[in-house]
Amino acid sequence: MIEFTKVHGNGNDFIVLENLNSGNFESGNLSLERRYSSSDLSRFARLLCRRKFSVGADGILVIEKPEKPETADFAMRIFNSDGSEGEMCGNGARALARYAFEKKWAGASMRFTTLAGSMQARVDPPYVELDMGELSLEGGVFGRTLEFRGREFPYVFLTAGVPHCVLLVKDYDAIGESSKIEIGRGLSRDFARFPKGSNVSFAQLISQNEAKAVTYERGVENLTESCGTGSVAVAVAFAIVENAARVLRVRNPGGVNEVRLNFAPGDKTCHAWLKGRTALVAEGQIREDALYEEDFLYGEGSMKKDSLIQESSLNKESSLSREGPLNRESSLNRKDLS
């Protein structure tokens, strides 16, 4: 069995896996200390995130030992529901910080690494504030207009951990959900304009202190209930284009993210903080049926039984202690969570 925890940050939901090989904590070799390979985790994300057929989530969050324990409490990785590994996720980082606090990986104040760089967080359950550090705005695009299938949108493009295109709309509700999905999917893959692809946010400024937004997330390939980095991108966009407040409440379908900004002289960089609610929803064990792969071409199912799951059925007597992530007992050289 694979042990997991279900978490969310304002409805942006994730499956948390601890990627630890408990028999090698003191080895000093990170490759030995990781139970699952990147290909394992990619496959888990693709299969476990399927709603109705498996656990269901926007992605999986993976917590690992950091490369330099003296500078970080843990390392965070995120795999999108399509199996791709992302650089960072604001709501995911907040949710994982809450998990790390509850599971004794770290105290209320913590530091952790991501592919987008080092992050800091402060946990005050159920709220978590994420310090995203300095965002470079020099490569951003501000005050321009793009056209998509006959519709024109003022837009802003910047990187807030990951690339974001923010469409500045006058009437958020006038654009239906199916249209948002169509536009988001098309622009997210506009590699001529955005060479690395982009998340796409639809945002309306309600007042100088509040905005409404929803984001089409690449990798998830759909609108999500909330997007943390998207909320930061929206706040930066409105601060620069509309001179909105430097503390902006961004209303996502799943809840409110509060973004604080501190611009450096000349607006070339911006320090950003992201705050919102988090929740640890459930804990359990993933059974092999959750990794069932349907052959849609021929209408027949094929169970590609993962060796990691199969091994657990042969080693049920070796249980893991629930004392905490660094105090688990297990037989050596096992790759399952049993």
TIFI-177181 format. One record per residue (C-alpha): residue in three letters; x, y, z. Coordinates in nm, 4 decimals. Example, Ala and Ser with C-alpha at 12.3 -4.5 7.8 and 13.67 -1.06 7.14 Angstrom:
+------+----------+----------+----------+
| rest |       px |       py |       pz |
+------+----------+----------+----------+
|  Ala |   1.2300 |  -0.4500 |   0.7800 |
|  Ser |   1.3670 |  -0.1060 |   0.7140 |
+------+----------+----------+----------+
This chain:
+------+----------+----------+----------+
| rest |       px |       py |       pz |
+------+----------+----------+----------+
|  Met |   0.0000 |   0.0000 |   0.0000 |
|  Ile |   0.1086 |   0.3577 |  -0.0649 |
|  Glu |   0.0299 |   0.5920 |   0.2208 |
|  Phe |  -0.0996 |   0.9345 |   0.1251 |
|  Thr |  -0.2571 |   1.2497 |   0.2628 |
|  Lys |  -0.5112 |   1.4608 |   0.0751 |
|  Val |  -0.4670 |   1.8364 |   0.1171 |
|  His |  -0.5894 |   2.1544 |  -0.0451 |
|  Gly |  -0.5263 |   2.5271 |  -0.0507 |
|  Asn |  -0.8531 |   2.7077 |  -0.1244 |
|  Gly |  -0.9784 |   2.4122 |  -0.3284 |
|  Asn |  -0.6535 |   2.3576 |  -0.5210 |
|  Asp |  -0.6215 |   1.9929 |  -0.4134 |
|  Phe |  -0.3232 |   1.7606 |  -0.3981 |
|  Ile |  -0.2103 |   1.4148 |  -0.2934 |
|  Val |   0.0942 |   1.4251 |  -0.0636 |
|  Leu |   0.3518 |   1.1452 |  -0.0783 |
|  Glu |   0.6593 |   1.1156 |   0.1412 |
|  Asn |   0.9444 |   1.0031 |  -0.0819 |
|  Leu |   1.1639 |   0.8380 |   0.1774 |
|  Asn |   1.3489 |   0.5092 |   0.1862 |
|  Ser |   1.3492 |   0.4632 |   0.5623 |
|  Gly |   1.6380 |   0.2147 |   0.5556 |
|  Asn |   1.8856 |   0.4741 |   0.4295 |
|  Phe |   1.8336 |   0.7876 |   0.6361 |
|  Glu |   2.1992 |   0.8146 |   0.7311 |
|  Ser |   2.3510 |   0.7071 |   0.4010 |
|  Gly |   2.4297 |   1.0565 |   0.2762 |
|  Asn |   2.3277 |   0.9406 |  -0.0721 |
|  Leu |   2.0015 |   1.1079 |  -0.1709 |
|  Ser |   1.9389 |   0.8635 |  -0.4561 |
|  Leu |   1.9269 |   0.5817 |  -0.2016 |
|  Glu |   1.7029 |   0.7761 |   0.0327 |
|  Arg |   1.4325 |   0.8298 |  -0.2276 |
|  Arg |   1.1886 |   0.5439 |  -0.2532 |
|  Tyr |   1.0348 |   0.6489 |  -0.5832 |
|  Ser |   1.2053 |   0.7599 |  -0.9036 |
|  Ser |   1.0882 |   1.0587 |  -1.1060 |
|  Ser |   0.9261 |   0.8226 |  -1.3561 |
|  Asp |   0.7397 |   0.6499 |  -1.0710 |
|  Leu |   0.6120 |   0.9827 |  -0.9440 |
|  Ser |   0.5129 |   1.0992 |  -1.2912 |
|  Arg |   0.3085 |   0.7822 |  -1.3426 |
|  Phe |   0.1516 |   0.8111 |  -0.9981 |
|  Ala |   0.0439 |   1.1677 |  -1.0758 |
|  Arg |  -0.1093 |   1.0728 |  -1.4084 |
|  Leu |  -0.3075 |   0.7840 |  -1.2606 |
|  Leu |  -0.3862 |   0.8936 |  -0.9060 |
|  Cys |  -0.5108 |   1.2385 |  -1.0031 |
|  Arg |  -0.7923 |   1.0997 |  -1.2181 |
|  Arg |  -1.1193 |   1.2026 |  -1.0608 |
|  Lys |  -1.3871 |   0.9317 |  -1.0201 |
|  Phe |  -1.1403 |   0.6589 |  -1.1245 |
|  Ser |  -0.8786 |   0.7142 |  -0.8535 |
|  Val |  -0.8084 |   0.9489 |  -0.5609 |
|  Gly |  -0.8505 |   1.2600 |  -0.7741 |
|  Ala |  -0.6468 |   1.5806 |  -0.7463 |
|  Asp |  -0.4910 |   1.8664 |  -0.9393 |
|  Gly |  -0.1476 |   1.7156 |  -0.8768 |
|  Ile |   0.0737 |   1.5337 |  -0.6307 |
|  Leu |   0.3071 |   1.7008 |  -0.3824 |
|  Val |   0.6227 |   1.5125 |  -0.2942 |
|  Ile |   0.8181 |   1.5845 |   0.0217 |
|  Glu |   1.1814 |   1.4720 |   0.0341 |
|  Lys |   1.4931 |   1.5251 |   0.2402 |
|  Pro |   1.6729 |   1.8423 |   0.1258 |
|  Glu |   2.0129 |   1.8289 |  -0.0375 |
|  Lys |   2.1453 |   2.0707 |   0.2258 |
|  Pro |   1.9654 |   2.0083 |   0.5566 |
|  Glu |   2.1494 |   2.3010 |   0.7132 |
|  Thr |   1.9661 |   2.5461 |   0.4841 |
|  Ala |   1.6234 |   2.3838 |   0.4358 |
|  Asp |   1.3765 |   2.1728 |   0.6327 |
|  Phe |   1.2670 |   1.9714 |   0.3295 |
|  Ala |   1.2497 |   1.9656 |  -0.0491 |
|  Met |   0.9209 |   2.0077 |  -0.2339 |
|  Arg |   0.8400 |   1.8622 |  -0.5745 |
|  Ile |   0.5125 |   1.8888 |  -0.7633 |
|  Phe |   0.3823 |   1.6686 |  -1.0429 |
|  Asn |   0.0841 |   1.7882 |  -1.2435 |
|  Ser |  -0.2073 |   1.5620 |  -1.3259 |
|  Asp |  -0.0657 |   1.5056 |  -1.6761 |
|  Gly |   0.2525 |   1.3619 |  -1.5218 |
|  Ser |   0.4754 |   1.6611 |  -1.5908 |
|  Glu |   0.6899 |   1.7989 |  -1.3110 |
|  Gly |   0.6273 |   2.1647 |  -1.2340 |
|  Glu |   0.8703 |   2.4235 |  -1.1046 |
|  Met |   0.6476 |   2.5470 |  -0.8230 |
|  Cys |   0.2888 |   2.5941 |  -0.7135 |
|  Gly |   0.1828 |   2.8622 |  -0.4681 |
|  Asn |  -0.1186 |   2.6863 |  -0.3205 |
|  Gly |   0.0668 |   2.3559 |  -0.3304 |
|  Ala |   0.3577 |   2.5083 |  -0.1406 |
|  Arg |   0.1211 |   2.6496 |   0.1199 |
|  Ala |  -0.0585 |   2.3154 |   0.1574 |
|  Leu |   0.2691 |   2.1250 |   0.1858 |
|  Ala |   0.3952 |   2.3712 |   0.4462 |
|  Arg |   0.0831 |   2.2986 |   0.6520 |
|  Tyr |   0.1479 |   1.9250 |   0.6094 |
|  Ala |   0.5141 |   1.9654 |   0.7116 |
|  Phe |   0.4107 |   2.1548 |   1.0239 |
|  Glu |   0.1425 |   1.9020 |   1.1248 |
|  Lys |   0.3733 |   1.6045 |   1.0589 |
|  Lys |   0.6689 |   1.7552 |   1.2474 |
|  Trp |   0.8958 |   1.8001 |   0.9478 |
|  Ala |   0.9320 |   2.1651 |   1.0471 |
|  Gly |   0.8204 |   2.4255 |   1.2976 |
|  Ala |   0.5736 |   2.7060 |   1.2347 |
|  Ser |   0.8426 |   2.8971 |   1.0439 |
|  Met |   1.0176 |   2.6956 |   0.7772 |
|  Arg |   1.2337 |   2.7068 |   0.4682 |
|  Phe |   1.2191 |   2.4590 |   0.1799 |
|  Thr |   1.3473 |   2.4159 |  -0.1718 |
|  Thr |   1.1580 |   2.3956 |  -0.5012 |
|  Leu |   1.2691 |   2.3844 |  -0.8633 |
|  Ala |   1.1897 |   2.7569 |  -0.8738 |
|  Gly |   1.4168 |   2.8313 |  -0.5779 |
|  Ser |   1.4060 |   2.8542 |  -0.1998 |
|  Met |   1.0777 |   2.9418 |  -0.0251 |
|  Gln |   0.9858 |   3.0371 |   0.3286 |
|  Ala |   0.6511 |   2.9862 |   0.4978 |
|  Arg |   0.4784 |   3.0720 |   0.8232 |
|  Val |   0.2011 |   2.8416 |   0.9456 |
|  Asp |  -0.0854 |   2.9601 |   1.1669 |
|  Pro |  -0.3483 |   2.6888 |   1.1054 |
|  Pro |  -0.5533 |   2.6944 |   0.8975 |
|  Tyr |  -0.3685 |   2.9837 |   0.7330 |
|  Val |  -0.0272 |   2.9668 |   0.5716 |
|  Glu |   0.1660 |   3.2642 |   0.4388 |
|  Leu |   0.4273 |   3.1878 |   0.1768 |
|  Asp |   0.7240 |   3.4179 |   0.1227 |
|  Met |   0.7925 |   3.3836 |  -0.2486 |
|  Gly |   1.0980 |   3.6077 |  -0.2417 |
|  Glu |   1.1968 |   3.8525 |  -0.5132 |
|  Leu |   1.0230 |   3.8259 |  -0.8488 |
|  Ser |   1.2082 |   3.9674 |  -1.1475 |
|  Leu |   0.9831 |   4.1849 |  -1.3650 |
|  Glu |   1.2433 |   4.2795 |  -1.6249 |
|  Gly |   1.1316 |   4.0069 |  -1.8657 |
|  Gly |   0.7642 |   4.0825 |  -1.8141 |
|  Val |   0.5181 |   4.2198 |  -2.0657 |
|  Phe |   0.2880 |   4.5010 |  -1.9471 |
|  Gly |   0.0271 |   4.7181 |  -2.1177 |
|  Arg |  -0.0093 |   4.5184 |  -2.4371 |
|  Thr |  -0.3052 |   4.3599 |  -2.6143 |
|  Leu |  -0.3374 |   4.0149 |  -2.7685 |
|  Glu |  -0.6013 |   3.8691 |  -2.9981 |
|  Phe |  -0.7488 |   3.5220 |  -2.9767 |
|  Arg |  -1.0097 |   3.4081 |  -3.2269 |
|  Gly |  -1.1485 |   3.7542 |  -3.2856 |
|  Arg |  -1.1402 |   3.8682 |  -2.9226 |
|  Glu |  -0.8910 |   4.1242 |  -2.7909 |
|  Phe |  -0.7569 |   4.1227 |  -2.4365 |
|  Pro |  -0.5237 |   4.3609 |  -2.2559 |
|  Tyr |  -0.2716 |   4.1322 |  -2.0899 |
|  Val |   0.0306 |   4.1073 |  -1.8653 |
|  Phe |   0.2919 |   3.8329 |  -1.8766 |
|  Leu |   0.5389 |   3.7586 |  -1.5981 |
|  Thr |   0.6988 |   3.4729 |  -1.4107 |
|  Ala |   0.5761 |   3.4237 |  -1.0544 |
|  Gly |   0.7579 |   3.0993 |  -0.9907 |
|  Val |   0.6003 |   2.9753 |  -1.3151 |
|  Pro |   0.4948 |   3.1663 |  -1.6301 |
|  His |   0.1610 |   3.3493 |  -1.6145 |
|  Cys |  -0.0405 |   3.5343 |  -1.8756 |
|  Val |  -0.3008 |   3.7536 |  -1.7040 |
|  Leu |  -0.5932 |   3.8643 |  -1.9194 |
|  Leu |  -0.7347 |   4.1891 |  -1.7780 |
|  Val |  -1.1090 |   4.1638 |  -1.8380 |
|  Lys |  -1.3823 |   4.4190 |  -1.7740 |
|  Asp |  -1.6577 |   4.1646 |  -1.7103 |
|  Tyr |  -1.5289 |   3.8367 |  -1.5651 |
|  Asp |  -1.8749 |   3.6754 |  -1.5584 |
|  Ala |  -1.9484 |   3.7577 |  -1.9229 |
|  Ile |  -1.6906 |   3.4996 |  -2.0328 |
|  Gly |  -1.8421 |   3.1556 |  -1.9787 |
|  Glu |  -1.6530 |   2.8638 |  -1.8313 |
|  Ser |  -1.6274 |   2.6794 |  -2.1632 |
|  Ser |  -1.4903 |   2.9940 |  -2.3292 |
|  Lys |  -1.2363 |   3.0408 |  -2.0509 |
|  Ile |  -1.1215 |   2.6823 |  -2.0997 |
|  Glu |  -1.0971 |   2.7242 |  -2.4779 |
|  Ile |  -0.9059 |   3.0523 |  -2.4528 |
|  Gly |  -0.6852 |   2.9249 |  -2.1709 |
|  Arg |  -0.5958 |   2.6070 |  -2.3548 |
|  Gly |  -0.5142 |   2.7947 |  -2.6734 |
|  Leu |  -0.2986 |   3.0635 |  -2.5121 |
|  Ser |  -0.1213 |   2.8203 |  -2.2780 |
|  Arg |   0.0136 |   2.6499 |  -2.5899 |
|  Asp |   0.0956 |   2.9678 |  -2.7820 |
|  Phe |   0.4665 |   2.8913 |  -2.7902 |
|  Ala |   0.5346 |   3.1674 |  -3.0409 |
|  Arg |   0.4315 |   3.4223 |  -2.7782 |
|  Phe |   0.5211 |   3.2205 |  -2.4667 |
|  Pro |   0.8142 |   2.9884 |  -2.5520 |
|  Lys |   0.7754 |   2.7788 |  -2.2349 |
|  Gly |   0.3983 |   2.7812 |  -2.2452 |
|  Ser |   0.1998 |   2.9651 |  -1.9808 |
|  Asn |  -0.0731 |   2.9481 |  -1.7241 |
|  Val |  -0.3595 |   3.1788 |  -1.8194 |
|  Ser |  -0.5570 |   3.3842 |  -1.5661 |
|  Phe |  -0.8810 |   3.5742 |  -1.6290 |
|  Ala |  -0.8893 |   3.8666 |  -1.3863 |
|  Gln |  -1.1160 |   4.1614 |  -1.3110 |
|  Leu |  -1.0333 |   4.4414 |  -1.0677 |
|  Ile |  -1.3371 |   4.4850 |  -0.8413 |
|  Ser |  -1.1901 |   4.7635 |  -0.6275 |
|  Gln |  -0.8433 |   4.8938 |  -0.5497 |
|  Asn |  -0.8184 |   4.6267 |  -0.2779 |
|  Glu |  -0.9932 |   4.3301 |  -0.4409 |
|  Ala |  -0.9920 |   4.1307 |  -0.7629 |
|  Lys |  -1.1714 |   3.8288 |  -0.9021 |
|  Ala |  -0.9744 |   3.5647 |  -1.0938 |
|  Val |  -0.9621 |   3.2100 |  -1.2212 |
|  Thr |  -0.6652 |   3.0352 |  -1.3806 |
|  Tyr |  -0.6294 |   2.7771 |  -1.6552 |
|  Glu |  -0.3284 |   2.5786 |  -1.5339 |
|  Arg |  -0.0907 |   2.4102 |  -1.7733 |
|  Gly |  -0.0250 |   2.0514 |  -1.6678 |
|  Val |  -0.3711 |   2.0331 |  -1.5106 |
|  Glu |  -0.5120 |   2.1422 |  -1.8495 |
|  Asn |  -0.8221 |   2.2925 |  -1.6943 |
|  Leu |  -0.9503 |   2.5742 |  -1.4778 |
|  Thr |  -0.8691 |   2.5193 |  -1.1105 |
|  Glu |  -1.0533 |   2.6287 |  -0.7982 |
|  Ser |  -0.7583 |   2.8429 |  -0.6977 |
|  Cys |  -0.4074 |   2.9225 |  -0.8178 |
|  Gly |  -0.1566 |   3.0743 |  -0.5768 |
|  Thr |   0.1065 |   3.1863 |  -0.8256 |
|  Gly |  -0.1791 |   3.3039 |  -1.0473 |
|  Ser |  -0.3086 |   3.5213 |  -0.7633 |
|  Val |   0.0381 |   3.6728 |  -0.7238 |
|  Ala |   0.0602 |   3.7396 |  -1.0976 |
|  Val |  -0.2846 |   3.9030 |  -1.0899 |
|  Ala |  -0.1842 |   4.1263 |  -0.7981 |
|  Val |   0.1368 |   4.2349 |  -0.9716 |
|  Ala |  -0.0490 |   4.2989 |  -1.2975 |
|  Phe |  -0.3114 |   4.5237 |  -1.1382 |
|  Ala |  -0.0558 |   4.7012 |  -0.9191 |
|  Ile |   0.1440 |   4.8041 |  -1.2249 |
|  Val |  -0.1328 |   4.8585 |  -1.4829 |
|  Glu |  -0.4144 |   4.9897 |  -1.2587 |
|  Asn |  -0.2149 |   5.1148 |  -0.9582 |
|  Ala |  -0.4090 |   4.8767 |  -0.7323 |
|  Ala |  -0.3254 |   4.8423 |  -0.3637 |
|  Arg |  -0.0074 |   4.6596 |  -0.2682 |
|  Val |  -0.2179 |   4.4313 |  -0.0497 |
|  Leu |  -0.4793 |   4.2723 |  -0.2748 |
|  Arg |  -0.7471 |   4.0150 |  -0.1959 |
|  Val |  -0.7800 |   3.7853 |  -0.4974 |
|  Arg |  -1.1096 |   3.5964 |  -0.5017 |
|  Asn |  -1.0723 |   3.2573 |  -0.6708 |
|  Pro |  -1.3669 |   3.0165 |  -0.7088 |
|  Gly |  -1.2273 |   2.8124 |  -0.4165 |
|  Gly |  -1.1506 |   3.0980 |  -0.1787 |
|  Val |  -0.9533 |   3.4151 |  -0.1199 |
|  Asn |  -0.5773 |   3.4508 |  -0.1530 |
|  Glu |  -0.4240 |   3.7614 |   0.0010 |
|  Val |  -0.1164 |   3.8917 |  -0.1805 |
|  Arg |   0.1262 |   4.1457 |  -0.0364 |
|  Leu |   0.3732 |   4.3189 |  -0.2643 |
|  Asn |   0.6804 |   4.5320 |  -0.2050 |
|  Phe |   0.8224 |   4.6861 |  -0.5231 |
|  Ala |   1.1856 |   4.7864 |  -0.5489 |
|  Pro |   1.2668 |   5.1327 |  -0.6916 |
|  Gly |   1.2071 |   5.1308 |  -1.0647 |
|  Asp |   0.9678 |   4.8332 |  -1.0387 |
|  Lys |   1.2315 |   4.5955 |  -1.1722 |
|  Thr |   1.1741 |   4.3467 |  -0.8910 |
|  Cys |   0.8951 |   4.2787 |  -0.6489 |
|  His |   0.8904 |   4.0872 |  -0.3207 |
|  Ala |   0.5702 |   3.8827 |  -0.2893 |
|  Trp |   0.3880 |   3.7088 |  -0.0049 |
|  Leu |   0.0888 |   3.4791 |  -0.0555 |
|  Lys |  -0.1568 |   3.3944 |   0.2246 |
|  Gly |  -0.4680 |   3.1765 |   0.2340 |
|  Arg |  -0.6473 |   2.8849 |   0.3972 |
|  Thr |  -0.5211 |   2.5269 |   0.3829 |
|  Ala |  -0.6685 |   2.1950 |   0.4915 |
|  Leu |  -0.5517 |   1.8397 |   0.5554 |
|  Val |  -0.8586 |   1.6520 |   0.4357 |
|  Ala |  -0.7851 |   1.2813 |   0.4729 |
|  Glu |  -0.5165 |   1.0187 |   0.5188 |
|  Gly |  -0.5190 |   0.6663 |   0.3849 |
|  Gln |  -0.3649 |   0.3944 |   0.1741 |
|  Ile |  -0.3735 |   0.3740 |  -0.2023 |
|  Arg |  -0.4720 |   0.0311 |  -0.3314 |
|  Glu |  -0.3679 |  -0.1182 |  -0.6649 |
|  Asp |  -0.7098 |  -0.0503 |  -0.8200 |
|  Ala |  -0.6251 |   0.3205 |  -0.8051 |
|  Leu |  -0.3470 |   0.2535 |  -1.0591 |
|  Tyr |  -0.5783 |   0.0773 |  -1.3029 |
|  Glu |  -0.5148 |   0.1963 |  -1.6590 |
|  Glu |  -0.8046 |   0.1882 |  -1.9011 |
|  Asp |  -0.7335 |   0.1008 |  -2.2633 |
|  Phe |  -0.9777 |   0.3447 |  -2.4201 |
|  Leu |  -0.8806 |   0.2482 |  -2.7739 |
|  Tyr |  -1.0109 |  -0.1054 |  -2.7435 |
|  Gly |  -1.2532 |  -0.0556 |  -2.4574 |
|  Glu |  -1.0683 |  -0.3002 |  -2.2343 |
|  Gly |  -0.8949 |  -0.2380 |  -1.9046 |
|  Ser |  -0.5425 |  -0.3428 |  -1.8312 |
|  Met |  -0.4095 |  -0.3589 |  -1.4777 |
|  Lys |  -0.0471 |  -0.2559 |  -1.4916 |
|  Lys |   0.0314 |  -0.3631 |  -1.1391 |
|  Asp |   0.3054 |  -0.1516 |  -0.9970 |
|  Ser |   0.5870 |  -0.3488 |  -0.8402 |
|  Leu |   0.5813 |  -0.0992 |  -0.5566 |
|  Ile |   0.2246 |  -0.2044 |  -0.4759 |
|  Gln |   0.2858 |  -0.5746 |  -0.5312 |
|  Glu |   0.5813 |  -0.5809 |  -0.2933 |
|  Ser |   0.3644 |  -0.4422 |  -0.0151 |
|  Ser |   0.1326 |  -0.7429 |  -0.0279 |
|  Leu |   0.4328 |  -0.9682 |   0.0299 |
|  Asn |   0.5640 |  -0.7672 |   0.3223 |
|  Lys |   0.2580 |  -0.6871 |   0.5298 |
|  Glu |   0.4324 |  -0.7845 |   0.8515 |
|  Ser |   0.6815 |  -0.4973 |   0.8183 |
|  Ser |   0.4787 |  -0.1951 |   0.9238 |
|  Leu |   0.5936 |   0.1643 |   0.9464 |
|  Ser |   0.5868 |   0.3514 |   1.2747 |
|  Arg |   0.3541 |   0.6546 |   1.2804 |
|  Glu |   0.5766 |   0.8489 |   1.5167 |
|  Gly |   0.6970 |   1.0876 |   1.2480 |
|  Pro |   0.8729 |   1.1014 |   0.9112 |
|  Leu |   1.2223 |   1.0545 |   1.0523 |
|  Asn |   1.1366 |   0.7838 |   1.3066 |
|  Arg |   0.9926 |   0.5119 |   1.0864 |
|  Glu |   1.0955 |   0.1500 |   1.1099 |
|  Ser |   1.0891 |  -0.0711 |   0.8057 |
|  Ser |   1.2831 |  -0.3516 |   0.6449 |
|  Leu |   1.5770 |  -0.2421 |   0.4317 |
|  Asn |   1.5737 |  -0.2032 |   0.0542 |
|  Arg |   1.1961 |  -0.1965 |   0.0229 |
|  Lys |   1.0322 |   0.0400 |  -0.2238 |
|  Asp |   0.6750 |   0.0195 |  -0.0980 |
|  Leu |   0.4877 |   0.2071 |   0.1676 |
|  Ser |   0.3342 |  -0.0789 |   0.3577 |
+------+----------+----------+----------+
